[in-house]
Amino acid sequence: MTGGDPALLMGAAFACGLMVGIERGWRLRGLRAGTRVAGIRTFVLLGTGGGVSAVLGTLLSPAVTVLLAGALALLVVVGFIRDEERRDATSFVAAIVVLALGLLAGAGQPALAVALGAIVTFVLAMRTEIHRFVGKLNQIDVHAFARYAVIAAAVLPFLPDRQMGPLGAWNPFQLWLVIVLVTGFSFAGYVANRTVGARWGVLATAIIGGAYSSTAVTTSFAQRLGSGEQGPFSGGIALASAVMYLRVIVLVAVLSPSTLPPMLAIVGPASLVAFAVGVMAWLRSPHATGRQETATRNPVALLPAFGFVAIVAAAAVFARWAQAEFGESGIATSLFLTGSFDVDAAIVTLAGLPEEAIARDLAALALGGTVVANMALKIIITALYARREGLTAVALLAASTMVLIAALGWTGHRMGLL
């Protein structure tokens, strides 16, 4: 919403000052009257003054805005400098921000100004919680956040969003988006594990770890089963794979929405079975807690992410070549072969192809086949590492895998392929 009604613009500017002013007034309520540089009234006046400055600049001359806003900003600076005993930098910066929000509202963006004012008020009000959160961070946390901030915010917006490279198979924006998604899953899992992992132990590791590597979780839990360690690891293995099914569905929904309906028909039933058997195994376990997996390395690892993108880039060229040489069948084969190494890479490869290149049912069938290959690998890993102690986990994995194979068979029969 952009506004032309001066009353609306002034109301938004007033609201920005009021929201921040109430928070600042409450925060500094313990100070003696007259010792605060800025209280509720001052913040309201700054916000309203910024709005008036912008409106008058529009009606008269931009010079009016510069003079009035500059004078208000100068008064804030003078007040801050004179407050030698208590120079509250937060209130000083908040005052300048309120003035800027008032200018934004008066310039015709009242909705944006009010929204930003609400966010600023929230950040100011969460002072104690933010400080407590920062106090719990370690070096790995900060490095992970910094890396992901650069990956997602400093690079992605500036990449060209068009096809280029061999056979027009590479889109720089989409390729980097792959890195954002892959590292994002890992970062989100790490954050969740740091915040709730200590309480929920194995369950948190299964669900969170399954978001970025259900195979790694399966290997870890199978090794612990094989070593005789007690815990609900069989249920954890099943739940990690259930989250893997869900991750595949989410990636398809984001990267190739047109493939989602047939993909849901194939993967959806298996995911429900995986969640059901995993929860039942968890509830029946006499050990409802387990040792937490503690992260000891930065979860935003760039080298594996670049390796993943290299696979995707090569698969994209291979898929374009297969399309030119063999049509739909070539694309389906290339997706299956790529997915045998990494299911996510196959999904990303599909997203980079023109929608008319392959029928959505056939694409979903190929992707479903890669999920079967992934599940078969985890069954083998569990049987090898856990041995007799892993029979329950193998049965749980096999249950959803059989449902998945049945759904693939039904889809293939409906398409006349089987």
N, C-alpha and C positions, 0 to 999 in steps of 0.2 A: 504494500500500500504506500503510495506517495501522496502527499497532501498538498492542496492549494489553499485550503481554508485557513486563514491566519489563526483562528481560534483553536483549530486542531493542532497546528504546529506549536502554538504557545502551550497548549495543554500537555503535549508530549515533552517539551523542554522542562516544564514545571515538574512533571512526574519523574523525570530523570534526577533532578536535583533533590526531590523529596525522598525518593528511595534511598539514594546514597546518603543523604543527610540524616535520615532516621538511623541508619546503621552506624554512622560516624558519631552521632550524638549519643547513642547508647554505649558505644565502645568507650567513649571518653567521658562518660557520665561522672566518673569519680574525681575529675579535675575541678578545682575551685572555679566558681562562676567568674567569667571575665578573663580566664587564662587560656581559653581555647582560641586558636587562630580562626577556626571555622566550625560552626555548629549547624543545626538543622536549617535555621533561617538563612545562613550564609550560603549553604549549598543550594537551597531553593532559589535564592537570588542569582547565583552563578548560572544555574541551568536556564532560568528564565531570561537572564541577561544575554546568554549566548543565543537563545532563540530570537529575542528581539533584535540583536545585532544582525543576524542572518536575514531576517525578514526586512529590516530597514535597508540592508544592502541590496536586496532584490528590488525594493520599491524606489530607492533613491540612487545609491551608488555603492559599488563594492568597497570604496574607500571608507564608507561609514562603518561597515562590518569590521574592517581592519582596525580603525580607531577605537571603536567601542570594545571589541573583543581584546585588543591589545591592552587597553586600559584596565580591564577586569583581570587579565592575566598578570599585569604588573602589580596590581594590588595584592594578589595572592602571593606573588614572589616576595614583596616587601613584608607582608605579614609573616611569612615563613622565616625570613632572615632575622626579623626582630624578635622572634620567639627563641631566644638563646637558651633558656632553661629547658625547654621541651620542644625540640624540633621533630615533629611527627611527620616523617617523610611520606608515610602512607596517606595521611590526610592531605598533604600538599599535592601529591600525585592525583589523588581522588578528586581534588578540587579542579585541577587542570582537565581531567577526563570529563567531569561533569560539564565544564564550560564547552569542551569539544562536542559533547553529546547534545548540548543545547544548540550549538551551531548546526549540527547535523539535522536536528529536528526542524529548525527554522529554515534550512536549505531545501526542505521538501521530502525528508525521509523520516517521518515521525515513528513509523512502526519499527524500523531498524534501530533508531535511537532508543526507544523504550526497551526493546529486546536487549540491546547492549547494556543499558542501564540496569536491567534486572540481573544480567550475568555479572556485572561489576559488583552489584550489591551482594550477590550470592558469594562471590569470591572473598569479599571483605568479611562477610559474616562467618565464613568457614575458617577463620584464622587459626583457631586452636586445633581443629582437625587437620588442617594442612600442615601445620608445624609438627604435629604428632606423626603424620604420615611421612614427612621428610626425614624425621628423626629415625625412622625405622629402615630407611633406604641404606643399601650398601653400595660398594663401588660397581658391582655387576649390574645392579638395578639402574644406576645412573648411566652407565655406558650403553646398556640396552635401550633405554629411552632415547639417548642422544642419537644412536645409530638409526633407530626406527624413525625418529623425527626427520633426519636427513633423507632417508629413503622415501618416505611418504610425502613430505611437505616441501623439500628443497629441490627435488629432482623431477618427480612425476609431472607437476603442472607445466613444465617447460619443454616437454618432449613432443615432437610432432605426432599428430594422430592421423597418419595416413600410411598406405601400403608402399613399401619400397623394398630394395634388395632383390636377391635372386627370385625370379618368377613372381615378384610382388608379394612375397610370402611374409615379409616382416613388417610389423607395425610397432615402431619404437615405444609408443605410449602403452600399447597392450602388453608388450614384452616386459616393460618395467612394472606395469600393474601386476604382473605375475609375481615379481619379487616382493611387491608390497603385500600381496595376499599371502604368499608363502611365509614370509617373515612375520606378517601380522598374526597368523595362526600361532606361530611359535611364541611371539611376544605376549599375545593374549593368554595363552596357556601358562606362560611363566608368571605373569602378573597374578592370575587366579591362583596358581599354586602357592605363590608367596603369601597371598592374603587368606586363603582358606585351607591350604594343603595341610597345615599342621593339625587342624582340627579333624579333617575328614580322611587323612591318610591315603590308604589304597584307593578308596572310592574317588577322591579328588584326582589322584594320579591317573586312574583309568579314564575318567571322563575328560579331564583337561589334556592329558597326554594323547588321547585318541583324536583330539582336534588337529594335531599336526603329525603324529606318527603312531598309528595303532600297531604297526609292526614292531616298533621299538618297545612299546608298552608290553606287547605279547611276549617278546623275547625276555624282557626283564622279569615279568611275572612267572614265566615258564621256568626260568632258571631258579627262582626262589622256591617254586613248587618242587622242582627236582632236588633241591638241597634239603628238603624236609621242613622248610620254614612254614609255620602255621599262619594262616590268614585267608581272607576271602579272595584269593587270587584267581580262582576259576571264574567267579562272577566278574571280577575286574577285567579279565581277558575278553569275556563276552561283551561287556559294556564298552570297552575301548573300540571293538569292531562295530558296535551299534553307532557310536559317535562317528566312526569312519563312514558308515552309510549316510549319516546325516550330513557330514561334510561334503560328500560327493553331490548330494542333492542341492546343497546350498551353492556350491561352485557352479553347477549346471544352471541353477536359477539365475545367478549373477552374470555368468559369462555366455550362456547360450539358452536364453529363456524359451525359445521355441522347441527345444529338446526336452524341456522339463516334463510335460505330460506323459510321453512314453517312458521317460526315465523313472518317473514316479511309479508307473505301473510295474516296472521291472524291479526296482530297488526298494520301493515302499514296503511291500509285505515282508521282505527279508529284514528290513530295519526294525519293524514292529516285533518280529519274532526275536531278533537279537536283544532288543531292550527287555522284552518279557522274560526270556530265559535268564538274562543277566541279572535282572532285579530279583527273580525267584532264587537264583543261586546265592545272591548276596544276602537275602533275608534268611535263608536256611543255614548260612554259615555261622558257626558258633563264635567266630572271631570277627566282630564287627568293625574292628579298627586294625590298622597295620602300620608298619613303618613307612614314614613319608619318604618319597624320593626327593632328595635335596639337590637343587640345581647348583652346579659348581662352575658353570661356564656361561658366557654371554649367550642368551637364547637367539639373538639376532645375528646369526652367523652369515656373513656375506658370501664366503666362498661356496658353501653348498647352494645358496640361492642363485649365484651366478652359474654354477654347474647345472642347476635345474633349468635356468633360462636357456643355456646352451642346448640342452636336450630339446626344449620346446622349439627353439629356432630351427634346429636340424629337422625336427619332426614336421614343422610347418612347410619347409621346402620339400620334404619327402611326400607329404600329403598333396601338395600342389602338383608335383610330378606324377604321383599315382593317379590323381584326378585326370590329368591330361592324357595319360597312357591307358588307363583302365576304367575310368569313370567311377561310379559309385562303389563298385566292388573294391577298387584299388584304395579308395579313401577309407572304407571300412577296415580293410586289412592293415593299412598304415596306422589307424587309430588303435586297433587291437595290439599291434606290435609295440607301439609307443607305450600304451597302457600297461603292457606286461612289465615294463621297467618302472613306470610311475603312472598311476591312474590320473592324478592331477594334470600331468603333462598332456595326456590324451584329451582331457576336457579343454584345456587351453588351446590345443591345436585345433580342435573342432570350432572353438569360438573365433579363430582367425580365418576360417573358411567362409566363402559366400554361402548364404542360407540355402540357395538352390543347388549347391554342389552335391549334397547328399540328402536323401530322405531322412526325416527326423527319427522315424522308427528304426531304420537301419543304423543310424548313428547311435541311438540308445542301445541297440542290440550289441554293437561293438564295444561300447563303454561298459555295458553289463558284463560282457565276457572278461574284460580286464579286472573287474571287481571279483569275479569268480577265481581268476588266477591269483589275485592278492589273498583271498580267503584260503585258497589251497596252500599257499606258501605259509600262512600263519598256522594252519593245522599241522603241517609238517614240522615247523619250528617247535610247536608245543609238544608234539609227540617225541621229538628228539631230545629236547631239553628236560621236560618234566617226566617223561617215561610213564610208569604206572600211576604216579601221582597226578598226571595230567589227563587221565582218561575222561574225567568229568568236563574239563575245559575243552577237550577235543570234541566231545559230544555236543557241547553248547555251540561251538563254532560250526560244526557240521549241520546243526539244525537250521540255522539261518542260511547256510550255503545251499542246502537242498531246496529250500523255498526259493532262493534266488535262481537256481538252475531250472526249477519248474516254471518260474515266470519267464525266463529266457526261452525255454522250450515252447511255451504257449505263444509268446510273441513271434518266434520264428515260424511256428505253424500257421499263425494268423497271416503272416506275410508270404506264406507259400514257400518258405525256405527249407522247412523240415517236413 
